[in-house]
Amino acid sequence: MRLIKRPLFTALMALGVAFTAAAQQPPVDVPPTTETSPATSAAPPPADAMPDPTQRLTATDLEAWLDGFMPYALEQTDVAGSVVVVVKDGKVLLEKGYGFSDLAKRTPVDPAKTLFRPGSISKLFTWTAVMQLVEEGKLNLDEDVNKYLDFQIPAYNGKPVTLRNIMTHTTGMEEVIRGLIANDEKDVLPLDATLKHWIPERVYEPGSTPAYSNYATALAGYIVQRVSGQSFDDYIEQNIFQPLEMKNSTFRQPVQKNFLAMTSKGYKSASDGKEQPYEYINLAPAGSLASTGSDMGNFMIAHLQQGAFGDKRILREDTAREMHGTGQTSVGPLNKMMLGFYETTANGHRAIAHGGDTQWFHSDLQLFLDDNVGIYVSTNSSGKDGSARLIRDGLVTGFVNRYLPSSGPTSGGAGAGVDEATAKQHAAMIAGSYNSSRRADSNFMNLVYMLGQTKVSVNEDGTISVPMLAGYSGAPKKWKEISPFVWQDTNSGDRLAADVVDGKVTRFSAEPIASIMVFQRAAWWQTPAVFLTMLFGSLIALLLTVVAWPVSALVRRHYGAKYALAGADARAHRWVRIASLAVLASVGGMVAMIFIMMSDLGSMGPSADTMVILMRSITTILLPIGAAISLWNAWTVLRSNRRIWAKLWSVVIAASCLALLFVGIATHLVGFSANY
């Protein structure tokens, strides 16, 4: 699923995804990105592009180009194996495996026989199923989804969620991470049980804000199940896999025995070589697919042929066109979210797509509708420092530049239509810190997103940079304003745009992630200068207080000095150190728990609930008690005859405990629930 793993990790830094791709994106996409974003828009075409580059797209030329790109890319990113499929004009032009599906057995990747895990590309099958039932008159995209459910999704300010909201990721739901991925079959619950266990909080009004949601997608899969009268697995097999002759594909968990031996192993990296557990997806319609490259080629052909595959159809032509062409606006002129597909138009070639990430598999599917060309790529390893995304993004970018370059002049260049003074003014207006719309908002995982805010900075030349939106080298892109509040990356066709309300920039987004998430202006207390000072400054102050406790005792013992305090001063002195230790341990314990959980998404299932409840309960009890003791200590010390430094430090301790109590409440570290 579309993981948010990379952004998440960067946030805690990082948890690296997921906070993504997300992430982003959420990882399933793991949390959430980033691994969470669609492939980067293509750069301007090479100077030696042929007059009619589409004539270059032959099986012979493509194979030669891929054979030059893929082996080197796998080696450089430390990825074990990959599969690539390209279709053109209703046929498979080329399908090829690279590297190994099983490192221990040295089994090569076979595009016709090796099943990969395409993550959130699974969602396209769920969306296709929804549109089939719309065709039959059994579903209406604009009805309240509660009409089709046996439990209630609460309205937001009186506005219900619709299937159109779900398919365009505008339900307004916060990120869900618990149970997203499981390492053990025993932790996989029935779909209805997973959905009913906890309905995520609604953060935005439906239809107003792109915020990628695995939960909402799984909800659509459950609706397919209820309306069709079949299990989701049976429905997909009979209505999509069978007509498309996808004989080596499954959503079932665990995988059928005949597929198990064919399924690629997942790896952290090729050099590590350690096989990772099979990733079970509790929100199965959002990411549990296992499929061969050949089967995915058939799926691409059907959508490029407007629902037709040979003499069979999975969608009527008008339905397919509606699905591919109905867009939900994000910010300004940026690429939209279609009904289940991301718009990823590049070099002037109309394209729709979907990416997918689990912890180990990273995939992308791109359909160039007017060119009748599709490309699918999947890798089976995270790679060195999570660099598998470079294969996915770099392959698609290189493919587009080579075979589908721009047929006309590129966009008006740096600053076209915006004078220098205005460009600098607008750059200053957008500068600052932002929160991702795809985030946990009502639970303790919100801390990850607070630590992973997106920053916009102004460069000396009047361009802006967003460190999170870096190029392949890791260097931030430079964005130049090409029209009011629309910027373009100086090295590619990617655009960035902002919404302005009452003369202030309220949110922005950028391609290629604009279809699934936006960045919203952070409140003053959420900015890194304030929030990080409150969190880490307070922890350091308490740590120094705790360390000074045994050190001062050892010094007194060494010199034979007596403990100088007595009465209320002595009691306050001792209790504030105990309180400092308790607050430090509780907040530090919560942060450590989050780090550990984010390092292995498979650990965030029901088996972790007891630990989560215990840690949150301890924090909920100790933070207010610690704050009360620190205030009493400050009051006592300030009224005493102690030195000025002791009085100042008592205030520092009180401020630190109060700040951590505020952080605990604001990021929901306090509480007793295990839902997140």
C-alpha positions, -999 to +999 in steps of 0.1 A: +000+000+000+011+035-003+034+037+027+042+068+046+074+052+058+100+075+044+084+108+055+078+093+089+113+082+094+126+116+082+103+131+107+119+115+136+153+114+122+137+101+106+117+073+115+131+079+081+076+063+060+068+065+066+063+105+085+058+085+047+058+083+015+048+093+039+044+101+037+034+103+023+033+089+030+019+054+056+028+033+057+003+008+030+014+025+022+034+027+050+030+055+068+023+079+058+051+085+016+082+087-002+079+060-011+046+077-009+046+098-040+040+090-077+069+090-100+085+124-106+074+144-137+097+140-166+125+164-173+129+182-207+138+157-235+173+150-245+188+170-273+191+139-295+155+130-294+142+116-327+117+137-347+091+111-340+102+095-307+073+071-306+089+052-334+118+045-311+095+025-287+102-010-301+108-041-281+144-042-293+152-006-284+134-009-251+151-041-240+185-026-249+177+005-228+164-014-199+194-038-199+216-007-196+195+008-168+182-019-146+213-040-136+232-009-127+203+005-108+198-027-088+235-028-079+237+009-069+206+008-048+213-026-033+180-041-044+176-079-049+152-080-078+127-062-100+102-068-128+093-043-156+064-046-181+056-022-209+025-025-230+016-007-262-014-007-286-032-034-267-002-058-265+027-066-242+057-049-258+082-062-233+082-080-199+114-088-182+128-097-148+160-085-133+179-098-103+166-125-079+133-133-063+150-156-038+185-147-029+192-179-010+182-201-039+194-176-065+160-178-082+158-152-110+128-130-114+104-144-140+078-118-152+053-146-160+058-167-128+071-145-100+045-127-079+055-093-065+035-073-039+025-040-057+011-025-025-013+004-031-016-004-068-040-029-053-064+000-049-069+002-086-086-032-085-109-020-057-118+012-076-124-009-108-148-031-088-166+000-074-171+013-109-184-021-121-211-019-094-218+017-104-224+005-139-249-020-126-268+006-107-259-010-073-237+019-062-239+057-065-207+077-061-225+106-045-247+087-019-239+087+018-217+055+022-237+046+053-264+035+029-242+005+020-227-002+055-238-021+086-221+005+108-220+043+108-194+067+095-202+099+113-209+130+092-186+160+095-205+192+101-236+175+087-218+164+055-215+126+049-187+107+032-194+095-003-177+070-026-165+099-047-148+113-016-132+079-010-120+074-046-104+109-046-089+106-011-110+135+002-129+118+030-112+140+056-100+110+076-068+111+096-040+085+090-045+050+104-013+030+112-023+003+138-025-031+122-017-018+088+009-045+082+013-078+102+041-103+101+020-131+114-011-146+098-027-148+133-028-110+134-049-107+103-085-100+112-117-102+090-121-070+070-153-059+089-137-065+123-107-043+113-130-015+100-153-015+129-126-017+156-119+020+152-132+047+129-105+073+124-113+109+133-125+132+106-101+161+103-115+179+072-148+185+055-155+159+029-143+169-006-122+198+007-087+184+013-066+156-003-055+132+024-045+097+013-064+071+033-059+033+034-089+030+058-112+047+033-101+024+005-107-007+026-141+007+034-149+008-004-137-028-006-161-037+022-189-020+003-181-041-027-183-071-006-217-062+010-234-050-022-222-078-044-231-105-019-196-121-024-164-119-004-141-093-017-116-120-028-143-139-047-156-108-064-122-096-076-113-131-089-146-136-108-151-101-122-115-088-128-089-116-127-109-141-148-119-119-177-083-104-178-068-139-176-048-129-145-042-165-135-013-158-111-028-130-090-045-130-056-057-107-028-061-137-005-042-139+028-025-162+034-015-167-002-028-200-017-002-228-015+002-230-053+012-193-053+034-193-022+065-208-039+061-184-068+060-153-046+091-132-044+108-129-010+110-094+004+144-079+016+158-049+033+186-050+009+204-074-014+236-072+006+217-080+038+201-110+021+178-119+050+144-129+039+117-107+056+083-120+068+054-120+044+035-088+048-001-094+057-024-064+051-053-060+075-069-034+052-067-059+024-085-040-004-060-012+000-028-033-005-028-071-002-025-079-039+002-104-051+006-105-089+030-113-117+043-087-141+025-105-170-009-103-151-003-066-144+003-061-181-032-075-188-047-051-163-029-021-179-041-032-214-077-033-202-076+002-188-057+016-218-084+000-241-111+017-221-122-015-203-117-040-231-094-070-231-097-090-262-134-099-266-141-093-229-148-062-209-143-052-173-158-018-178-180-001-203-161+025-224-181+054-209-174+042-174-137+038-180-135+073-195-154+087-165-129+069-142-099+081-160-110+117-167-130+129-137-107+150-116-108+163-080-088+196-078-060+199-054-042+232-053-043+256-082-034+241-116-016+210-102-023+175-113-056+162-100-069+130-083-090+111-108-115+084-097-088+062-081-059+072-104-034+100-098-031+124-128+006+124-137+007+141-171+043+146-181+060+162-211+025+171-223+015+134-225-018+128-206-011+101-180-028+085-150-010+063-125-008+048-091+022+039-069+025+014-042+048+006-012+049-020+015+080-022+037+099-042+012+082-039-022+080-006-041+061-003-073+046+021-099+021+018-127+017+046-153-008+047-182-003+072-211-038+073-223-034+091-256-003+072-265-018+038-256+013+030-236+017+017-201+046+008-178+047-012-146+078-017-124+081-034-090+111-040-067+114-065-039+137-046-015+139-013+003+175-009-008+203+011+006+188+039+028+154+032+012+167+040-022+145+015-041+122+045-050+150+058-072+147+028-095+109+033-097+110+071-102+141+071-123+129+044-146+096+061-153+113+095-158+139+081-181+112+061-200+091+092-206+121+114-216+133+088-241+100+076-256+075+103-249+093+136-249+076+170-253+064+178-288+065+215-281+083+242-262+086+238-224+069+260-199+079+296-199+110+294-177+121+310-145+099+338-135+080+341-167+050+364-162+062+374-126+085+403-120+115+399-097+100+420-069+067+402-069+085+368-070+105+377-039+074+389-021+055+357-029+085+336-019+085+354+015+048+348+018+050+310+014+081+305+035+075+288+068+065+254+084+037+232+073+019+201+084+010+173+060-028+168+054-021+131+056-013+127+093-024+111+126-043+139+143-061+125+174-036+099+187+000+097+199+014+090+164+008+127+159+042+133+175+059+118+145+042+143+122+050+172+145+087+161+143+085+158+105+071+191+094+077+204+060+097+236+057+097+261+028+127+284+026+137+313+004+169+312-016+191+342-024+180+343-060+143+345-051+136+308-057+121+286-030+132+252-017+114+225+001+139+200+016+114+172+018+108+175-020+144+166-029+158+154-062+174+120-067+207+133-054+190+143-021+196+180-029+165+202-025+149+213-058+148+250-067+114+263-076+110+295-097+077+313-099+062+311-134+028+327-126+013+341-094+018+315-067+027+288-091+064+277-091+083+252-113+113+231-106+142+244-126+153+209-136+119+192-144+083+198-152+072+195-116+051+224-104+043+238-069+013+259-061-002+277-031-036+287-020-039+323-007-067+334+017-069+370+029-034+377+017-018+348+035-006+314+021-027+288+039-015+256+021+005+244-008+013+212-027+036+201-054+038+175-081+040+146-080+021+143-047-005+170-052-033+145-059-031+128-026-019+154+000-013+190+007+007+209+032-011+233+056+004+262+075+015+252+110+003+270+141+030+291+158+035+265+186+040+237+160+069+254+142+102+237+148+117+267+167+089+265+193+079+228+193+114+213+192+125+237+220+096+227+241+102+190+236+140+185+234+149+216+254+127+204+283+140+168+281+176+181+283+168+203+313+152+174+331+181+151+321+206+176+336+186+177+368+185+139+371+222+136+363+230+163+389+213+143+416+238+114+420+267+137+410+261+162+438+257+133+462+290+118+452+307+152+454+294+158+490+305+123+499+340+129+485+345+161+503+326+151+534+302+180+530+267+179+546+235+182+527+228+219+531+190+219+529+164+212+555+127+212+561+105+223+532+135+232+510+149+197+514+116+180+507+110+201+476+146+195+464+142+157+466+107+155+452+114+177+422+143+153+413+120+123+416+094+142+395+120+151+369+131+115+366+095+103+363+086+128+336+118+122+317+113+084+318+076+086+307+081+110+278+114+093+268+097+059+270+069+071+247+093+084+222+114+052+223+083+031+219+073+051+188+108+047+173+107+009+179+072+006+164+081+026+134+112+006+127+089-025+122+054-018+110+046-054+116+049-049+153+020-024+154-008-048+157-031-060+185-002-077+202+012-042+210-020-029+225-011-038+261+023-020+258+007+011+242-020+013+269+005+008+297+029+035+284+002+060+277-014+054+311+019+059+329+025+091+309-010+104+316-005+099+353+031+112+357+030+143+335+004+163+355+019+151+388+054+161+377+041+195+366+024+200+399+055+191+419+077+213+398+054+243+404+054+236+442+092+233+441+096+266+422+072+283+447+092+270+476+126+279+462+116+314+451+105+321+486+136+307+502+171+323+508+187+300+482+211+314+456+198+331+424+210+302+402+189+277+423+159+300+419+164+303+381+168+265+377+136+259+397+118+280+372+135+261+343+124+228+357+088+240+362+087+254+327+101+221+313+075+200+331+047+223+320+060+223+284+061+185+283+026+184+297+015+207+269+033+185+243+018+154+258-017+168+256-012+184+222+002+153+205-020+129+225+008+111+243-016+112+272-047+090+271-056+053+275-066+042+240-045+018+219-060+031+186-037+050+163 
